[in-house]
Amino acid sequence: MAIKTTKQTDDIFAAVENLIVVLPSAGQQGVATILDHRMHRVAWTDRSELVDELRRVLRETVAAPTPTLPSDLREQMENILRVIDDS
């Protein structure tokens, strides 16, 4: 799923939801579980707090020497990070 250029928080959330769905089939159930937990099971004070946490999780995942992370998923994560950083 390509992120729209509107840079809206809802676009970030939709892109992360997509990752939660596709990561398990790429052998990344752990990352999917962490993202799902942050999105649906933690009570955040505001949206920016959640966005900051998603940024942290995605940066750690992209930076990790994980050769099993498919390049298309790595690219999706990097795109989400760009949108977060530009917003």
Backbone atoms as SQL, in Angstrom:
CREATE TABLE atoms (id INTEGER PRIMARY KEY, chain TEXT, resi INTEGER, resn TEXT, atom TEXT, x REAL, y REAL, z REAL);
INSERT INTO atoms VALUES
  (1, 'A', 1, 'MET', 'N', 0.845, -1.180, 0.000),
  (2, 'A', 1, 'MET', 'CA', 0.000, 0.000, 0.000),
  (3, 'A', 1, 'MET', 'C', 0.885, 1.236, 0.000),
  (4, 'A', 2, 'ALA', 'N', 0.733, 2.066, -0.964),
  (5, 'A', 2, 'ALA', 'CA', 1.511, 3.298, -1.037),
  (6, 'A', 2, 'ALA', 'C', 0.893, 4.343, -0.124),
  (7, 'A', 3, 'ILE', 'N', 1.739, 5.085, 0.539),
  (8, 'A', 3, 'ILE', 'CA', 1.258, 6.153, 1.391),
  (9, 'A', 3, 'ILE', 'C', 0.946, 7.350, 0.515),
  (10, 'A', 4, 'LYS', 'N', -0.169, 7.978, 0.779),
  (11, 'A', 4, 'LYS', 'CA', -0.542, 9.182, 0.043),
  (12, 'A', 4, 'LYS', 'C', 0.396, 10.314, 0.440),
  (13, 'A', 5, 'THR', 'N', 0.506, 11.278, -0.393),
  (14, 'A', 5, 'THR', 'CA', 1.397, 12.399, -0.115),
  (15, 'A', 5, 'THR', 'C', 0.752, 13.451, 0.772),
  (16, 'A', 6, 'THR', 'N', -0.458, 13.210, 1.247),
  (17, 'A', 6, 'THR', 'CA', -1.132, 14.184, 2.097),
  (18, 'A', 6, 'THR', 'C', -0.471, 14.304, 3.463),
  (19, 'A', 7, 'LYS', 'N', 0.315, 13.289, 3.829),
  (20, 'A', 7, 'LYS', 'CA', 1.041, 13.297, 5.095),
  (21, 'A', 7, 'LYS', 'C', 0.119, 13.387, 6.306),
  (22, 'A', 8, 'GLN', 'N', -1.051, 12.869, 6.179),
  (23, 'A', 8, 'GLN', 'CA', -1.992, 12.890, 7.293),
  (24, 'A', 8, 'GLN', 'C', -1.753, 11.697, 8.199),
  (25, 'A', 9, 'THR', 'N', -1.989, 11.908, 9.465),
  (26, 'A', 9, 'THR', 'CA', -1.796, 10.849, 10.444),
  (27, 'A', 9, 'THR', 'C', -2.604, 9.610, 10.083),
  (28, 'A', 10, 'ASP', 'N', -3.802, 9.793, 9.566),
  (29, 'A', 10, 'ASP', 'CA', -4.616, 8.634, 9.196),
  (30, 'A', 10, 'ASP', 'C', -3.950, 7.805, 8.105),
  (31, 'A', 11, 'ASP', 'N', -3.218, 8.443, 7.209),
  (32, 'A', 11, 'ASP', 'CA', -2.484, 7.707, 6.175),
  (33, 'A', 11, 'ASP', 'C', -1.384, 6.864, 6.799),
  (34, 'A', 12, 'ILE', 'N', -0.724, 7.410, 7.799),
  (35, 'A', 12, 'ILE', 'CA', 0.322, 6.663, 8.510),
  (36, 'A', 12, 'ILE', 'C', -0.300, 5.447, 9.181),
  (37, 'A', 13, 'PHE', 'N', -1.407, 5.665, 9.878),
  (38, 'A', 13, 'PHE', 'CA', -2.063, 4.554, 10.568),
  (39, 'A', 13, 'PHE', 'C', -2.539, 3.480, 9.598),
  (40, 'A', 14, 'ALA', 'N', -3.092, 3.878, 8.462),
  (41, 'A', 14, 'ALA', 'CA', -3.551, 2.908, 7.461),
  (42, 'A', 14, 'ALA', 'C', -2.379, 2.094, 6.921),
  (43, 'A', 15, 'ALA', 'N', -1.249, 2.757, 6.691),
  (44, 'A', 15, 'ALA', 'CA', -0.067, 2.047, 6.187),
  (45, 'A', 15, 'ALA', 'C', 0.465, 1.062, 7.219),
  (46, 'A', 16, 'VAL', 'N', 0.442, 1.447, 8.486),
  (47, 'A', 16, 'VAL', 'CA', 0.892, 0.531, 9.544),
  (48, 'A', 16, 'VAL', 'C', -0.072, -0.646, 9.665),
  (49, 'A', 17, 'GLU', 'N', -1.372, -0.382, 9.561),
  (50, 'A', 17, 'GLU', 'CA', -2.360, -1.474, 9.589),
  (51, 'A', 17, 'GLU', 'C', -2.075, -2.473, 8.471),
  (52, 'A', 18, 'ASN', 'N', -1.716, -1.978, 7.305),
  (53, 'A', 18, 'ASN', 'CA', -1.371, -2.853, 6.186),
  (54, 'A', 18, 'ASN', 'C', -0.153, -3.706, 6.538),
  (55, 'A', 19, 'LEU', 'N', 0.847, -3.090, 7.139),
  (56, 'A', 19, 'LEU', 'CA', 2.034, -3.855, 7.558),
  (57, 'A', 19, 'LEU', 'C', 1.661, -4.964, 8.534),
  (58, 'A', 20, 'ILE', 'N', 0.783, -4.654, 9.480),
  (59, 'A', 20, 'ILE', 'CA', 0.368, -5.651, 10.471),
  (60, 'A', 20, 'ILE', 'C', -0.204, -6.884, 9.785),
  (61, 'A', 21, 'VAL', 'N', -0.902, -6.677, 8.686),
  (62, 'A', 21, 'VAL', 'CA', -1.522, -7.778, 7.946),
  (63, 'A', 21, 'VAL', 'C', -0.491, -8.580, 7.152),
  (64, 'A', 22, 'VAL', 'N', 0.466, -7.901, 6.501),
  (65, 'A', 22, 'VAL', 'CA', 1.369, -8.598, 5.590),
  (66, 'A', 22, 'VAL', 'C', 2.659, -9.108, 6.242),
  (67, 'A', 23, 'LEU', 'N', 3.068, -8.531, 7.356),
  (68, 'A', 23, 'LEU', 'CA', 4.325, -8.954, 7.977),
  (69, 'A', 23, 'LEU', 'C', 4.357, -10.436, 8.383),
  (70, 'A', 24, 'PRO', 'N', 3.286, -10.999, 8.942),
  (71, 'A', 24, 'PRO', 'CA', 3.354, -12.422, 9.317),
  (72, 'A', 24, 'PRO', 'C', 3.662, -13.353, 8.149),
  (73, 'A', 25, 'SER', 'N', 3.108, -13.074, 6.978),
  (74, 'A', 25, 'SER', 'CA', 3.367, -13.952, 5.831),
  (75, 'A', 25, 'SER', 'C', 4.798, -13.822, 5.335),
  (76, 'A', 26, 'ALA', 'N', 5.505, -12.774, 5.783),
  (77, 'A', 26, 'ALA', 'CA', 6.909, -12.590, 5.426),
  (78, 'A', 26, 'ALA', 'C', 7.831, -13.062, 6.551),
  (79, 'A', 27, 'GLY', 'N', 7.262, -13.803, 7.501),
  (80, 'A', 27, 'GLY', 'CA', 8.069, -14.327, 8.599),
  (81, 'A', 27, 'GLY', 'C', 8.391, -13.299, 9.671),
  (82, 'A', 28, 'GLN', 'N', 7.626, -12.231, 9.734),
  (83, 'A', 28, 'GLN', 'CA', 7.882, -11.148, 10.685),
  (84, 'A', 28, 'GLN', 'C', 6.726, -10.986, 11.671),
  (85, 'A', 29, 'GLN', 'N', 6.264, -12.103, 12.221),
  (86, 'A', 29, 'GLN', 'CA', 5.149, -12.074, 13.162),
  (87, 'A', 29, 'GLN', 'C', 5.475, -11.216, 14.389),
  (88, 'A', 30, 'GLY', 'N', 6.715, -11.252, 14.842),
  (89, 'A', 30, 'GLY', 'CA', 7.099, -10.476, 16.025),
  (90, 'A', 30, 'GLY', 'C', 6.899, -8.987, 15.825),
  (91, 'A', 31, 'VAL', 'N', 7.316, -8.485, 14.688),
  (92, 'A', 31, 'VAL', 'CA', 7.155, -7.054, 14.397),
  (93, 'A', 31, 'VAL', 'C', 5.670, -6.726, 14.254),
  (94, 'A', 32, 'ALA', 'N', 4.927, -7.597, 13.595),
  (95, 'A', 32, 'ALA', 'CA', 3.486, -7.391, 13.440),
  (96, 'A', 32, 'ALA', 'C', 2.800, -7.342, 14.800),
  (97, 'A', 33, 'THR', 'N', 3.201, -8.218, 15.701),
  (98, 'A', 33, 'THR', 'CA', 2.616, -8.245, 17.040),
  (99, 'A', 33, 'THR', 'C', 2.919, -6.962, 17.797),
  (100, 'A', 34, 'ILE', 'N', 4.144, -6.483, 17.699),
  (101, 'A', 34, 'ILE', 'CA', 4.518, -5.237, 18.377),
  (102, 'A', 34, 'ILE', 'C', 3.704, -4.071, 17.811),
  (103, 'A', 35, 'LEU', 'N', 3.622, -3.968, 16.491),
  (104, 'A', 35, 'LEU', 'CA', 2.858, -2.874, 15.883),
  (105, 'A', 35, 'LEU', 'C', 1.380, -2.956, 16.252),
  (106, 'A', 36, 'ASP', 'N', 0.819, -4.168, 16.234),
  (107, 'A', 36, 'ASP', 'CA', -0.577, -4.356, 16.606),
  (108, 'A', 36, 'ASP', 'C', -0.803, -3.934, 18.059),
  (109, 'A', 37, 'HIS', 'N', 0.105, -4.324, 18.921),
  (110, 'A', 37, 'HIS', 'CA', 0.000, -3.951, 20.334),
  (111, 'A', 37, 'HIS', 'C', 0.000, -2.432, 20.494),
  (112, 'A', 38, 'ARG', 'N', 0.925, -1.761, 19.823),
  (113, 'A', 38, 'ARG', 'CA', 1.025, -0.309, 19.943),
  (114, 'A', 38, 'ARG', 'C', -0.221, 0.384, 19.377),
  (115, 'A', 39, 'MET', 'N', -0.737, -0.149, 18.274),
  (116, 'A', 39, 'MET', 'CA', -1.893, 0.476, 17.627),
  (117, 'A', 39, 'MET', 'C', -3.209, 0.239, 18.371),
  (118, 'A', 40, 'HIS', 'N', -3.359, -0.957, 18.986),
  (119, 'A', 40, 'HIS', 'CA', -4.690, -1.343, 19.465),
  (120, 'A', 40, 'HIS', 'C', -4.802, -1.660, 20.951),
  (121, 'A', 41, 'ARG', 'N', -3.685, -1.789, 21.631),
  (122, 'A', 41, 'ARG', 'CA', -3.780, -2.238, 23.013),
  (123, 'A', 41, 'ARG', 'C', -3.157, -1.288, 24.029),
  (124, 'A', 42, 'VAL', 'N', -2.566, -0.221, 23.566),
  (125, 'A', 42, 'VAL', 'CA', -1.965, 0.763, 24.457),
  (126, 'A', 42, 'VAL', 'C', -2.813, 2.028, 24.404),
  (127, 'A', 43, 'ALA', 'N', -3.068, 2.595, 25.582),
  (128, 'A', 43, 'ALA', 'CA', -3.809, 3.851, 25.646),
  (129, 'A', 43, 'ALA', 'C', -2.815, 5.003, 25.573),
  (130, 'A', 44, 'TRP', 'N', -2.862, 5.737, 24.474),
  (131, 'A', 44, 'TRP', 'CA', -1.950, 6.863, 24.270),
  (132, 'A', 44, 'TRP', 'C', -2.634, 8.146, 24.683),
  (133, 'A', 45, 'THR', 'N', -1.850, 9.097, 25.152),
  (134, 'A', 45, 'THR', 'CA', -2.381, 10.391, 25.547),
  (135, 'A', 45, 'THR', 'C', -2.909, 11.149, 24.337),
  (136, 'A', 46, 'ASP', 'N', -2.164, 11.090, 23.248),
  (137, 'A', 46, 'ASP', 'CA', -2.605, 11.719, 22.005),
  (138, 'A', 46, 'ASP', 'C', -1.986, 10.993, 20.819),
  (139, 'A', 47, 'ARG', 'N', -2.414, 11.365, 19.634),
  (140, 'A', 47, 'ARG', 'CA', -1.957, 10.694, 18.415),
  (141, 'A', 47, 'ARG', 'C', -0.459, 10.851, 18.192),
  (142, 'A', 48, 'SER', 'N', 0.087, 11.987, 18.557),
  (143, 'A', 48, 'SER', 'CA', 1.515, 12.211, 18.317),
  (144, 'A', 48, 'SER', 'C', 2.372, 11.260, 19.146),
  (145, 'A', 49, 'GLU', 'N', 1.891, 10.901, 20.311),
  (146, 'A', 49, 'GLU', 'CA', 2.613, 9.935, 21.139),
  (147, 'A', 49, 'GLU', 'C', 2.660, 8.573, 20.445),
  (148, 'A', 50, 'LEU', 'N', 1.546, 8.160, 19.856),
  (149, 'A', 50, 'LEU', 'CA', 1.496, 6.902, 19.104),
  (150, 'A', 50, 'LEU', 'C', 2.405, 6.981, 17.880),
  (151, 'A', 51, 'VAL', 'N', 2.357, 8.079, 17.159),
  (152, 'A', 51, 'VAL', 'CA', 3.200, 8.236, 15.968),
  (153, 'A', 51, 'VAL', 'C', 4.673, 8.146, 16.353),
  (154, 'A', 52, 'ASP', 'N', 5.049, 8.767, 17.461),
  (155, 'A', 52, 'ASP', 'CA', 6.443, 8.688, 17.926),
  (156, 'A', 52, 'ASP', 'C', 6.844, 7.248, 18.230),
  (157, 'A', 53, 'GLU', 'N', 5.943, 6.492, 18.839),
  (158, 'A', 53, 'GLU', 'CA', 6.248, 5.094, 19.158),
  (159, 'A', 53, 'GLU', 'C', 6.336, 4.252, 17.885),
  (160, 'A', 54, 'LEU', 'N', 5.458, 4.490, 16.930),
  (161, 'A', 54, 'LEU', 'CA', 5.526, 3.771, 15.655),
  (162, 'A', 54, 'LEU', 'C', 6.836, 4.079, 14.957),
  (163, 'A', 55, 'ARG', 'N', 7.269, 5.337, 15.001),
  (164, 'A', 55, 'ARG', 'CA', 8.554, 5.733, 14.416),
  (165, 'A', 55, 'ARG', 'C', 9.685, 4.923, 15.054),
  (166, 'A', 56, 'ARG', 'N', 9.668, 4.828, 16.361),
  (167, 'A', 56, 'ARG', 'CA', 10.722, 4.097, 17.075),
  (168, 'A', 56, 'ARG', 'C', 10.753, 2.625, 16.655),
  (169, 'A', 57, 'VAL', 'N', 9.606, 1.981, 16.634),
  (170, 'A', 57, 'VAL', 'CA', 9.535, 0.554, 16.285),
  (171, 'A', 57, 'VAL', 'C', 9.985, 0.338, 14.841),
  (172, 'A', 58, 'LEU', 'N', 9.513, 1.172, 13.933),
  (173, 'A', 58, 'LEU', 'CA', 9.882, 1.018, 12.522),
  (174, 'A', 58, 'LEU', 'C', 11.366, 1.288, 12.302),
  (175, 'A', 59, 'ARG', 'N', 11.916, 2.290, 12.959),
  (176, 'A', 59, 'ARG', 'CA', 13.355, 2.569, 12.813),
  (177, 'A', 59, 'ARG', 'C', 14.189, 1.395, 13.304),
  (178, 'A', 60, 'GLU', 'N', 13.811, 0.847, 14.453),
  (179, 'A', 60, 'GLU', 'CA', 14.545, -0.312, 14.981),
  (180, 'A', 60, 'GLU', 'C', 14.463, -1.490, 14.020),
  (181, 'A', 61, 'THR', 'N', 13.305, -1.706, 13.436),
  (182, 'A', 61, 'THR', 'CA', 13.111, -2.824, 12.517),
  (183, 'A', 61, 'THR', 'C', 13.932, -2.634, 11.245),
  (184, 'A', 62, 'VAL', 'N', 13.902, -1.443, 10.688),
  (185, 'A', 62, 'VAL', 'CA', 14.644, -1.158, 9.456),
  (186, 'A', 62, 'VAL', 'C', 16.149, -1.211, 9.713),
  (187, 'A', 63, 'ALA', 'N', 16.571, -0.748, 10.878),
  (188, 'A', 63, 'ALA', 'CA', 18.000, -0.704, 11.201),
  (189, 'A', 63, 'ALA', 'C', 18.572, -2.066, 11.581),
  (190, 'A', 64, 'ALA', 'N', 17.712, -2.980, 12.005),
  (191, 'A', 64, 'ALA', 'CA', 18.181, -4.295, 12.441),
  (192, 'A', 64, 'ALA', 'C', 18.752, -5.076, 11.255),
  (193, 'A', 65, 'PRO', 'N', 19.838, -5.771, 11.492),
  (194, 'A', 65, 'PRO', 'CA', 20.414, -6.594, 10.420),
  (195, 'A', 65, 'PRO', 'C', 19.578, -7.852, 10.201),
  (196, 'A', 66, 'THR', 'N', 18.399, -7.672, 9.603),
  (197, 'A', 66, 'THR', 'CA', 17.465, -8.766, 9.400),
  (198, 'A', 66, 'THR', 'C', 17.352, -9.071, 7.916),
  (199, 'A', 67, 'PRO', 'N', 18.167, -9.982, 7.424),
  (200, 'A', 67, 'PRO', 'CA', 18.104, -10.283, 6.001),
  (201, 'A', 67, 'PRO', 'C', 16.791, -10.936, 5.574),
  (202, 'A', 68, 'THR', 'N', 15.996, -11.418, 6.549),
  (203, 'A', 68, 'THR', 'CA', 14.744, -12.062, 6.189),
  (204, 'A', 68, 'THR', 'C', 13.623, -11.062, 5.935),
  (205, 'A', 69, 'LEU', 'N', 13.864, -9.776, 6.205),
  (206, 'A', 69, 'LEU', 'CA', 12.851, -8.765, 5.923),
  (207, 'A', 69, 'LEU', 'C', 12.886, -8.461, 4.429),
  (208, 'A', 70, 'PRO', 'N', 11.815, -8.813, 3.716),
  (209, 'A', 70, 'PRO', 'CA', 11.799, -8.578, 2.273),
  (210, 'A', 70, 'PRO', 'C', 12.005, -7.100, 1.939),
  (211, 'A', 71, 'SER', 'N', 12.668, -6.860, 0.837),
  (212, 'A', 71, 'SER', 'CA', 13.003, -5.488, 0.455),
  (213, 'A', 71, 'SER', 'C', 11.759, -4.618, 0.248),
  (214, 'A', 72, 'ASP', 'N', 10.663, -5.203, -0.241),
  (215, 'A', 72, 'ASP', 'CA', 9.459, -4.389, -0.439),
  (216, 'A', 72, 'ASP', 'C', 8.865, -3.935, 0.892),
  (217, 'A', 73, 'LEU', 'N', 8.944, -4.797, 1.913),
  (218, 'A', 73, 'LEU', 'CA', 8.449, -4.397, 3.231),
  (219, 'A', 73, 'LEU', 'C', 9.378, -3.378, 3.882),
  (220, 'A', 74, 'ARG', 'N', 10.671, -3.561, 3.698),
  (221, 'A', 74, 'ARG', 'CA', 11.631, -2.574, 4.201),
  (222, 'A', 74, 'ARG', 'C', 11.362, -1.211, 3.554),
  (223, 'A', 75, 'GLU', 'N', 11.091, -1.228, 2.263),
  (224, 'A', 75, 'GLU', 'CA', 10.800, 0.011, 1.539),
  (225, 'A', 75, 'GLU', 'C', 9.509, 0.652, 2.056),
  (226, 'A', 76, 'GLN', 'N', 8.482, -0.158, 2.315),
  (227, 'A', 76, 'GLN', 'CA', 7.237, 0.373, 2.873),
  (228, 'A', 76, 'GLN', 'C', 7.494, 1.038, 4.216),
  (229, 'A', 77, 'MET', 'N', 8.289, 0.383, 5.054),
  (230, 'A', 77, 'MET', 'CA', 8.605, 0.951, 6.361),
  (231, 'A', 77, 'MET', 'C', 9.385, 2.257, 6.219),
  (232, 'A', 78, 'GLU', 'N', 10.322, 2.282, 5.310),
  (233, 'A', 78, 'GLU', 'CA', 11.094, 3.504, 5.073),
  (234, 'A', 78, 'GLU', 'C', 10.198, 4.628, 4.562),
  (235, 'A', 79, 'ASN', 'N', 9.219, 4.289, 3.725),
  (236, 'A', 79, 'ASN', 'CA', 8.263, 5.297, 3.239),
  (237, 'A', 79, 'ASN', 'C', 7.429, 5.856, 4.379),
  (238, 'A', 80, 'ILE', 'N', 6.970, 4.982, 5.261),
  (239, 'A', 80, 'ILE', 'CA', 6.200, 5.435, 6.424),
  (240, 'A', 80, 'ILE', 'C', 7.069, 6.356, 7.282),
  (241, 'A', 81, 'LEU', 'N', 8.308, 5.982, 7.492),
  (242, 'A', 81, 'LEU', 'CA', 9.212, 6.822, 8.286),
  (243, 'A', 81, 'LEU', 'C', 9.411, 8.183, 7.634),
  (244, 'A', 82, 'ARG', 'N', 9.528, 8.231, 6.323),
  (245, 'A', 82, 'ARG', 'CA', 9.680, 9.519, 5.628),
  (246, 'A', 82, 'ARG', 'C', 8.454, 10.402, 5.855),
  (247, 'A', 83, 'VAL', 'N', 7.289, 9.803, 5.752),
  (248, 'A', 83, 'VAL', 'CA', 6.050, 10.564, 5.959),
  (249, 'A', 83, 'VAL', 'C', 5.987, 11.071, 7.400),
  (250, 'A', 84, 'ILE', 'N', 6.324, 10.213, 8.358),
  (251, 'A', 84, 'ILE', 'CA', 6.326, 10.630, 9.763),
  (252, 'A', 84, 'ILE', 'C', 7.314, 11.773, 9.966),
  (253, 'A', 85, 'ASP', 'N', 8.505, 11.624, 9.445),
  (254, 'A', 85, 'ASP', 'CA', 9.543, 12.639, 9.652),
  (255, 'A', 85, 'ASP', 'C', 9.199, 13.963, 8.961),
  (256, 'A', 86, 'ASP', 'N', 8.458, 13.897, 7.862),
  (257, 'A', 86, 'ASP', 'CA', 8.089, 15.109, 7.124),
  (258, 'A', 86, 'ASP', 'C', 6.847, 15.791, 7.687),
  (259, 'A', 87, 'SER', 'N', 6.133, 15.097, 8.577),
  (260, 'A', 87, 'SER', 'CA', 4.887, 15.684, 9.084),
  (261, 'A', 87, 'SER', 'C', 5.107, 16.516, 10.319);
